[in-house]
């Protein structure tokens, strides 16, 4: 299996939200509130990434660029690292879950 195919498969496994779900989530106050911001009042890294994820999900595999695959690897890495930090208890309304959702993964799904 080529590296691109492996990346594509890992991305599809990590991103378990649809473009429609992601677009709706982007508009919520919770989505805008969480995540690392480069400066006060700016958009978080994950929030920006989510828009790119939507574009990637809407792009035919044959049309994906090296830059697209690079971002897909970044998403997979973030999701895998963040899942290892799962807090105890109910995660439904946690910043941990909201941050993952900004990267296309809802751990309650």
matplotlib code that plots the C-alpha trace (Angstrom):
import matplotlib.pyplot as plt

x = [0.0, 1.4, 2.0, -0.8, -3.3, -2.3, -2.7, -6.1, -7.3, -6.1, -7.7, -11.0, -10.8, -9.9, -12.5, -15.8, -17.9, -19.5, -18.9, -22.5, -21.9, -18.6, -20.1, -22.8, -20.3, -18.1, -20.9, -21.3, -19.9, -18.2, -16.3, -15.1, -14.2, -11.8, -8.4, -5.0, -5.1, -2.1, -3.2, -6.0, -9.4, -8.1, -9.5, -8.0, -5.7, -8.3, -11.1, -9.1, -8.2, -11.8, -12.6, -9.7, -11.0, -14.4, -12.6, -10.6, -13.7, -15.4, -12.3, -12.0, -9.1, -7.5, -7.5, -5.7, -2.3, 0.8, -0.3, -3.6, -2.0, 0.3, -2.7, -4.4, -1.4, -1.5, -5.2, -4.5, -1.6, -3.7, -6.6, -4.5, -2.5, -5.6, -7.5, -4.7, -5.5, -9.2, -10.4, -12.3, -16.1, -18.7, -17.0, -20.1, -19.7, -15.9, -13.4, -11.5, -14.3, -14.9, -11.2, -11.4, -14.5, -12.7, -10.4, -13.3, -13.5, -16.4, -15.4, -19.1, -19.9]
y = [0.0, 3.4, 6.1, 8.2, 5.3, 4.6, 8.3, 8.5, 5.4, 6.7, 10.1, 8.4, 6.4, 9.4, 11.8, 10.4, 13.6, 14.4, 17.7, 18.7, 17.9, 19.7, 22.9, 22.9, 22.4, 25.2, 27.7, 26.8, 28.9, 25.7, 25.2, 28.8, 28.8, 25.8, 25.2, 26.9, 30.4, 32.2, 35.5, 36.7, 36.8, 34.9, 31.7, 28.5, 26.2, 23.4, 25.7, 26.7, 23.0, 22.0, 24.1, 22.5, 19.0, 19.9, 20.7, 17.5, 15.4, 17.1, 16.5, 13.4, 11.2, 11.6, 15.4, 15.5, 17.3, 16.7, 19.6, 17.9, 14.6, 16.6, 18.1, 14.7, 13.4, 16.3, 15.6, 11.9, 12.7, 15.2, 12.9, 9.9, 12.0, 13.7, 10.4, 9.2, 12.1, 11.2, 12.5, 10.3, 10.5, 11.9, 13.5, 14.8, 18.5, 18.7, 20.9, 17.7, 16.5, 19.9, 20.2, 16.8, 17.8, 20.8, 18.2, 16.2, 13.5, 13.1, 10.6, 10.0, 8.7]
z = [0.0, -0.9, 1.7, 0.2, 0.4, 4.0, 4.9, 3.1, 5.0, 8.4, 7.7, 6.9, 10.1, 12.2, 10.8, 11.8, 11.2, 7.9, 6.1, 7.1, 10.7, 10.7, 9.1, 11.7, 14.5, 13.2, 14.0, 17.6, 20.5, 21.9, 18.6, 18.6, 22.3, 22.5, 21.0, 20.8, 19.5, 18.0, 19.4, 21.7, 19.9, 16.9, 15.4, 16.9, 15.0, 15.1, 14.0, 10.9, 10.4, 10.4, 7.4, 5.6, 6.6, 5.1, 1.8, 1.9, 2.5, -0.5, -2.8, -5.0, -3.9, -7.4, -6.9, -3.6, -3.5, -1.5, 0.7, 1.2, 2.3, 4.6, 6.3, 6.5, 8.4, 10.7, 11.5, 12.1, 14.4, 16.4, 16.8, 17.9, 20.4, 21.8, 22.2, 24.5, 26.8, 27.4, 30.8, 33.2, 33.5, 31.1, 28.2, 26.5, 27.3, 27.7, 26.1, 25.3, 23.1, 21.6, 20.6, 18.9, 17.1, 15.7, 14.1, 12.7, 15.3, 17.7, 20.4, 21.3, 17.8]

ax = plt.figure().add_subplot(projection="3d")
ax.plot(x, y, z, "-o")
ax.set_aspect("equal")
plt.show()
